[in-house]
Amino acid sequence: MPEMRLNTPIRSLVLLAAALGACLGLLALRFLFTGRFSHLFLIWNLFLGLVPLAIAFAALFVERQNYHRWGRIFLILISVPWLLFLPNSSYIFTDFIHLIQRGLVNDNPNARGLANMLVWFDVINRSLFAFVGHFMGLASLYVMHNLWKKEFGRWVGWLAVGFSCWAAGYGVFIGRFVRWSSWHLFTHPDESWKDLIDNLFAADAWLFSSGFAVFLAVSYFFVYVFKKHLFIPKESS
C-alpha cells in the first residue's frame, strides 16, 4: 500500500482556518444585527469537533516515524480516545432542535422582517457549523481508516469504519439525551460508563444511533470515493 502523505499541509491549515473563521464571522454578523452575544456554545462544540482530527493527525505523525514494532499497539491505543471524541464532530446537527422548538415568529414561512429572517440566518449559521464539524470528523475517519488498513488489512479497516459510525451515532445519542460529553468519561468515569451500558440496548437508542450511523457512513462513502477515485493525478508526459 502506498504511503499516505500529508500533501500541501499549509493549504490544508489555511482552508481549515478559513472555515473556522467563516463560522465565527457569522456569529459576529449576528451580533451586529442583534447586539447580543448568543449561540456561543457552537464555538465550544466546534472546538470539540477539532479534537478527533487532531488525534488522527497525531496518529499519522507517529506512523510516519516508522515505529513498526509498536505501531499496531499504538494505533489501537490512540483509536480509543479518537473514537470517544468522534461524536463531537457531528453533534452540532442535533442543535437544530432548538430552532425547531423556537419556530418562526410569523406563521408564514415566506414572511419578511428581521425577526423571521433571524431564524433563517440561524439555520444557515448552524448549518455551516455543523458542516465544518462534520467534515472534520470525516477527515479524521479517513486518516484513521487508512492507518487501520495499513496495519490490519482492508477488511478490518472497513469493519472499524462501520463500528466507528455506529459508535459515533450512539455517542451523539448519549450527548443529546443523557447529556454526557466526552470529557465526562474522564471526569465522572463511574457514572458515565454506567449510563453508556444502561442505555446500550434501549430501543430509542438503537433507533437514533442506527439512523445517525447510516448518515455518517453515507457521508464517509462520498468522501472516500471522491478522494480515492474521482481525482486522478495527471500523468506527466
C-alpha positions in Angstrom: 0.0 0.0 0.0 1.5 3.4 -0.9 2.5 5.7 1.9 -0.2 8.2 2.9 1.3 11.7 2.7 0.1 15.0 4.1 0.0 16.9 0.8 0.2 20.6 1.0 -0.3 20.9 4.8 -0.1 24.6 4.7 -3.0 24.9 2.3 -5.0 22.4 4.4 -4.4 24.5 7.5 -5.3 27.7 5.7 -8.6 26.1 4.4 -9.4 24.9 7.9 -8.6 28.3 9.4 -10.8 29.9 6.8 -13.7 27.6 7.5 -13.4 28.3 11.3 -13.1 32.0 10.6 -16.3 31.9 8.5 -18.2 30.3 11.4 -17.0 32.9 13.8 -17.8 35.6 11.2 -21.4 34.6 11.0 -21.7 34.8 14.8 -20.1 38.3 14.7 -22.6 39.3 11.9 -25.5 38.1 14.1 -24.1 40.3 16.9 -24.1 43.4 14.7 -27.8 42.9 13.9 -29.0 41.9 17.4 -26.4 43.4 19.8 -26.4 40.2 21.7 -23.7 37.5 22.0 -25.7 34.3 21.6 -25.1 30.8 20.3 -21.6 30.9 21.7 -22.0 27.2 22.6 -21.5 26.5 18.9 -17.9 27.6 19.3 -17.3 25.1 22.1 -19.0 22.3 20.1 -16.9 23.1 17.1 -13.7 23.1 19.2 -14.6 19.6 20.4 -15.1 18.6 16.8 -11.4 19.5 16.2 -10.2 17.0 18.8 -10.6 13.8 16.8 -8.9 15.4 13.8 -6.0 16.4 16.0 -5.8 12.9 17.4 -5.9 11.4 13.9 -3.1 13.6 12.7 -1.1 12.8 15.8 -1.5 9.1 14.9 -0.5 9.8 11.3 2.6 11.7 12.5 3.7 8.8 14.8 3.1 6.3 12.0 5.4 8.2 9.7 8.2 7.9 12.2 8.3 4.2 11.2 7.8 2.8 14.7 7.0 -0.7 13.3 7.5 -2.6 16.5 4.9 -0.7 18.4 2.8 0.5 15.5 -0.2 -1.8 16.0 -0.3 -1.3 19.8 0.0 2.4 19.5 -2.8 2.5 16.8 -5.1 0.5 19.0 -4.4 2.7 22.0 -4.9 6.0 20.2 -8.0 4.8 18.4 -9.8 4.7 21.8 -9.6 8.4 22.6 -10.2 9.2 18.9 -13.5 7.2 19.0 -14.5 8.8 22.3 -14.3 12.3 20.8 -15.5 11.4 17.3 -19.2 12.0 18.1 -18.5 15.7 18.9 -17.8 16.4 15.2 -21.3 15.7 14.1 -23.1 16.5 17.3 -23.9 20.1 16.1 -26.6 18.6 13.8 -28.7 17.9 16.9 -28.6 21.6 17.8 -31.2 22.2 15.1 -33.8 21.0 17.6 -33.5 24.4 19.4 -34.5 26.2 16.2 -37.4 23.8 15.6 -38.6 24.5 19.1 -38.4 28.2 18.6 -40.0 28.2 15.2 -40.9 31.3 13.1 -42.3 34.5 14.6 -44.9 34.6 11.8 -46.8 31.5 10.6 -46.0 32.4 7.0 -42.6 30.8 6.3 -42.0 33.4 3.5 -42.7 36.4 5.7 -40.1 39.2 5.6 -38.8 41.1 8.6 -35.7 40.9 10.9 -37.4 38.6 13.4 -38.3 35.9 10.9 -35.1 36.4 8.9 -33.1 35.9 12.1 -34.5 32.4 12.2 -33.4 31.7 8.7 -30.0 33.2 9.4 -29.6 30.9 12.4 -30.4 27.9 10.2 -27.7 29.0 7.8 -25.3 29.7 10.7 -25.9 26.4 12.4 -25.6 24.5 9.0 -22.2 26.0 8.5 -21.0 25.0 12.0 -22.5 21.5 11.5 -20.9 21.1 8.1 -17.5 22.2 9.2 -17.6 20.0 12.3 -18.9 17.0 10.4 -16.3 17.3 7.7 -13.5 17.5 10.3 -14.9 14.2 11.7 -15.0 12.6 8.3 -11.4 13.8 7.6 -10.3 12.2 10.8 -12.1 9.0 10.0 -10.4 8.9 6.6 -7.0 9.2 8.2 -7.7 6.5 10.8 -9.2 4.2 8.1 -6.0 4.3 6.1 -3.9 3.6 9.2 -6.2 0.7 10.1 -6.0 -0.7 6.6 -2.2 -0.4 6.6 -1.7 -2.2 9.9 -4.6 -4.7 9.9 -5.7 -5.1 6.3 -8.7 -4.0 4.2 -11.5 -5.9 5.8 -10.5 -5.0 9.4 -10.2 -1.4 8.2 -13.8 -1.3 6.8 -15.2 -3.2 9.8 -13.6 -0.5 12.0 -15.2 2.2 9.9 -18.6 0.6 10.3 -18.2 0.2 14.0 -17.0 3.8 14.4 -20.0 5.1 12.6 -22.4 3.3 14.8 -20.4 4.1 18.0 -20.4 7.8 17.0 -24.1 7.7 16.5 -24.5 6.2 19.9 -22.2 8.8 21.3 -24.3 11.6 19.8 -27.4 10.0 21.4 -25.7 10.0 24.8 -24.6 13.6 24.4 -28.1 14.8 23.3 -30.4 12.8 25.5 -28.3 11.6 28.5 -26.4 14.9 28.5 -22.9 13.5 28.9 -20.0 14.8 26.9 -16.7 13.0 26.0 -15.0 14.8 28.9 -17.3 13.2 31.4 -15.8 9.8 30.7 -12.6 11.2 32.3 -14.1 13.5 35.0 -17.1 11.2 36.0 -16.0 7.8 34.8 -18.2 5.7 37.0 -21.5 7.5 36.2 -20.6 7.9 32.5 -19.7 4.3 31.8 -22.8 3.1 33.8 -25.1 5.3 31.6 -23.3 4.1 28.5 -24.0 0.5 29.4 -27.6 1.1 30.7 -28.7 2.8 27.5 -26.9 0.5 25.1 -29.8 -1.8 24.4 -32.7 0.7 24.7 -34.9 0.8 21.7 -34.8 4.6 21.2 -31.0 4.5 21.5 -30.8 1.9 18.7 -33.2 3.8 16.5 -31.3 7.1 16.8 -27.8 5.5 16.7 -28.6 3.4 13.7 -30.1 6.3 11.8 -27.1 8.5 12.6 -24.7 5.7 11.7 -26.2 5.4 8.3 -25.9 9.2 7.9 -22.2 9.1 8.9 -21.5 6.0 6.7 -23.1 7.5 3.6 -21.2 10.8 4.2 -17.9 9.0 4.6 -18.6 6.9 1.5 -18.8 10.1 -0.6 -15.6 11.4 1.0 -13.8 8.1 0.4 -14.9 7.7 -3.2 -14.1 11.3 -4.1 -10.7 11.2 -2.5 -9.8 7.7 -3.9 -11.4 7.5 -7.3 -12.6 10.8 -8.6 -9.5 12.9 -8.7 -6.8 11.0 -10.6 -3.4 12.6 -10.8 -2.4 13.6 -14.4 0.4 11.6 -15.8 3.5 13.6 -16.7 4.3 13.4 -20.4 
